[in-house]
Amino acid sequence: QGFVTFTTFTTWQTYFRWDSLDLRAGITLDDLDAHVVDEDGELSRALDECGRFGDPDGCGVIWPRVAEITLLGGLGCGAHLLQLALDHLASLETYDFVVLQATDNAVPFYERHGFVRV
């Protein structure tokens, strides 16, 4: 059992910026030592360069080349579901990046699958 969903990344902020080093990102010195983090900012810059459009007061600011993935975890099938979703997204040739929000407990799972904290 389990499920995975994905959508085009959308935010409802006037200005959203990918930046691992910004204090508001909540990345601590311990995170830098214990987790995979975009320390040099290369991934953040690449994400920021992606085109986006929309209105934060309407449909939101849409990043058409960035997919956001959501996975129901803790059921023992997460790795398989995640790989199926990533394979499907790659086959679409629509997205350049896949992003997600993870709980602190889920971060190591996603790191094992190549995700980097931004």
SVG drawing of the C-alpha trace seen along z (x, -y; Angstrom):
<svg xmlns="http://www.w3.org/2000/svg" viewBox="-7 -40 37 43">
<polyline fill="none" stroke="black" stroke-width="0.4" points="0.0,0.0 1.0,-3.6 0.7,-6.4 2.8,-9.0 1.7,-12.2 3.4,-14.9 2.5,-18.3 4.1,-21.3 5.8,-23.3 3.7,-26.3 4.2,-29.0 2.0,-31.8 4.7,-34.2 5.6,-37.3 9.2,-36.3 10.4,-32.8 14.1,-32.1 16.0,-28.8 18.9,-29.4 20.4,-26.8 22.6,-29.5 19.8,-31.9 19.0,-31.8 15.3,-31.5 16.0,-28.2 16.4,-26.7 19.6,-24.8 21.8,-24.7 25.6,-24.0 24.6,-20.5 22.6,-20.0 25.7,-20.9 27.7,-18.1 25.0,-15.5 23.0,-15.9 23.4,-16.4 23.1,-20.2 23.6,-22.5 26.6,-24.1 28.0,-25.8 24.7,-27.1 25.0,-25.6 21.6,-23.8 19.9,-26.8 21.1,-29.0 20.0,-26.5 16.5,-26.3 16.3,-30.1 17.1,-30.4 14.0,-28.3 11.2,-30.3 8.1,-30.9 4.8,-32.7 1.6,-33.5 0.1,-35.7 0.6,-34.9 -2.8,-36.3 -4.5,-34.1 -3.4,-30.7 0.1,-31.1 3.5,-31.4 4.0,-28.3 7.4,-26.8 6.6,-24.7 10.0,-22.9 10.0,-21.9 8.0,-18.9 7.1,-18.6 6.7,-15.1 4.8,-13.9 5.1,-10.4 3.2,-8.6 6.0,-7.1 6.4,-4.5 4.7,-1.7 7.8,0.1 7.2,-0.6 8.5,-4.2 11.7,-3.4 9.8,-1.6 7.1,-4.2 9.6,-7.0 11.6,-5.3 8.4,-4.7 7.5,-8.4 11.0,-9.5 11.1,-7.2 7.7,-8.5 8.7,-12.1 11.9,-11.5 9.9,-9.9 7.6,-12.9 10.7,-15.1 8.7,-18.0 10.6,-18.7 14.2,-19.7 14.0,-19.3 12.1,-17.3 11.6,-19.0 9.8,-18.0 9.1,-18.9 10.3,-16.3 10.0,-15.9 13.2,-15.7 12.7,-12.0 12.3,-11.5 15.4,-13.6 17.8,-10.6 15.4,-8.5 15.4,-11.2 19.2,-11.7 19.7,-8.0 17.8,-8.5 19.9,-11.5 18.0,-14.4 19.9,-17.5 18.6,-20.0 18.2,-23.4"/>
</svg>
